[in-house]
Amino acid sequence: MNHSVSRSWSCVLFDLDGTILDSAPGIIDSLVDTFKHVGLPVPPRDELMHYIGPPLHVSFQERAGMSESEARQTLDIYRSDYRKDGAFDAAIFPGIIGLLESLVQGGVPLAIATSKPHSQTERILEHFDITKFFTVVSGASEDEQRSSKADIVGYALSQLSAGNVDTSRAVMVGDRIYDVEGAAAHGVPAIIVEWGYGSPAEASGALATVYSADQLREMLVG
């Protein structure tokens, strides 16, 4: 890993869960409620952590063995539960607000690129008073037509371009292999944050791994 990467980025895309927001408590609680609701045994907590990051309907199929239609029905149940209060059962990781302020003051446009539904993402950003930092917010479309990380990153880049932002030196900041691969689909390098929900192996294709918000600031702001 090259930890001394220093270049001038034209814009920065941020994942939300596990990167900006420690959202595990609310997500896990809603997943537990959801599994109980559909009458399935509740997986152990360390297994539920794997559900944070990738599109949930995919995890329900791959990890819980559901059919596509069962997974979509279960996703609806999860979302209604999470919407009640789970979405705000979260905290911003230490040092992130200062980092976002530094980037914005340095004139670097920022975008959110998350697998969370778009409308939910906007409510969460407003709740934590961080909407002001982001030029573009790209979440999953409500109909799940835009749900893969590559689609979400692509949408963020196109929205930035539409707003006359230079995307030629974009970088993605995330915590899972989905962030690395979704960005790579558009030729965008990724920086992985070690405080998120991924395993070290998931960072293998990343430009670098950072262990603190200060280290991330160094890499993004210089």
N, C-alpha and C positions, 0 to 999 in steps of 0.2 A: 504493500500500500504506500502510495506517495502522500505523505502528510504535509509536504511543503508546497502543495499546489497553490499557486497564486496567479490568478488572472483576473481580468476585468470582465465581469459578467454583464450582459445587456439586460437580463431579467432573471428572476428567480421564482421557480414554482415550488410550492410547499405542499406536502401531504398534510393531513390534519391529525387523525388519530395516531398517537404514538410518536408524533414529530413535534407538533405545537401543543397538542392537548393530551394529557393523561386521562383518557376517556374510558379506560378499562372498567372502573367500578360500575358505571351506569350500563355499559354494554353487557358485562357479565351478568348483572342482576336481571336484565331483560331477557337474555338468552336462557337463564335458569327458568324464569317464568314461562317462556315460550315452550321449552322442552316439556315442562309439566303440563302445559295447556294441550299439547298435541299427544300427550300420553306416552312419551318416550323417556327412557332413563336419562337423568341429567349427567352429562359427561363431567369428569373431574375438572377443576379450575384450570390446570395447566393445559388441558386439551381445549378448553373454551378460549384460552388466550390466542390459539391459532386462528380463531374466527375473526379476530380484529385485523382489518386491513384489506383482505380480498373481498370481492363482491359476496355478500352473505348467501344469496341463492345458490352460488357455486359451492360454497362451503357446506351448505345443507345437503347438497347432492354428494360431494366427494367425501365428506367426513361422517355424515349421518346416514348415508345410503338412501336418500330420498329420490323419488322420481322428479322430473322437472316440474310437473304440476304440483306435487306435494311441496316441493321447495318454495315455489312461488306463494302458495297458500300460507306456508309457515312464515315466510318473509312478511306477509301482510300482518300476521298476528304479532310478530316481533316488533314491527314498526309502530303498531298502535300502542303496544306496551311501552316501548322506548320513548315515544312521543309524550307520554304522560309526565314523566319526570326524569327518566334516565339520561336524556340528552344533556341535562345540566349537572349531572352527578359526575363532574370532571374538574380538572384543574390545569392551568397553563404551566408547562414545564419551566423550571427556574431559568432565568436569563433570556427567555425567548422574547419578551416584550421589548427589552433593551436592544436586542438584535434587530427586531423588525423596525424599531425607531431609527437605528443607525443606517439600515439599508434605505429606508424612505428618505432620510435626510441626505443620504449620498446620491439621491436621484435614481435609485434602481427600482424599476417597476416590479411589483410582486403579484403572484397569482396563487390561489388555492386550487389544488387538483386532488380531489378526494373521491373515494367510492361511496361516500354518504350521499343520500338524495340531496339534490340541489337546494330545495326549499328548507330542509332541515339544517343544512350547512349554514345557510344565511341566518337562520334563527340563532344558531349556536354562536356564530361570529358576533352577532348583535348582543347576545346575552353576556359574552365575555368582553364586549367593547373593543373588538379588534377589527371590525369591518373596515375601518378607516385606512388600514395599512395596505389593503389589497385593491389593485386596479381591476382584477378579474376574479370571479369565483366560478370554478368549474366543478360541479358535482355530478353524480349519476342522474340521468333523466328519470322522471317519476315512472315512466313506462319501462325502465330498464333497457331501452334500446341503446342508450349510452351507459354502459356499466363496466366495461373492461378498462383497466388503467390506461392502456394505449389510447382508447377512444377519449378518455377524460383528459389526458395530457394533450392530445391532438386538438380537442375543443378549446382548452385553455390557450394554446399557442395561436389558434386561429382568431380567438377573441382579442388577444394581445395585439396581433398583427392588424386586426380591424381598427384598433385604437391607436394605430401608428407607433406601436412599440417595436423596437428592434429585437427580433427573436433569434438572431444569428448566433449569439453566444449565450443561449439559455442554459440553465442548470436546474436539476430537480433535487430537492432535499426530501428524503423520506426515511422509512425505517424497515421496509420489507422488500423482498425480491420483486414484488409486483411493481414497486416504484422504479427499481432499476430497469426492469424489462419494459415497462410501459413507456419510460423516457427513451430508452434505447431504440424503440420502434420509430422514433422521430429523430434519431441521431443526437439526442440530448444526453449528456453525461449526468450521473447521479452521485450525490454524496449521501451516505447512510449515517444516521444518528444512532449511537450505541444505546441511548436511553429508551429506545422504543420497544416494540413487541416482537421483533424478528430475531432469528438466531444468527450467530456470526457467519455461518455458511451463506446466508442470504446476501451478504455484502460482497461476495466474490467478484461480481461483475461491476462493482461501483468504482468510481474514480478515487474515492477515499472514504474512510470511516472516521467520524469525529466522536469524541467522548464527553464534550461539554459545549455549552452554548458559546463560551469564549473561543474555543477552538474553531467552531463553525463560523463565528464572526470573523476570525482571522482569515479563513478561507474564502469568505464571501465579500468582505469589506476590505481586507488587506491591512 
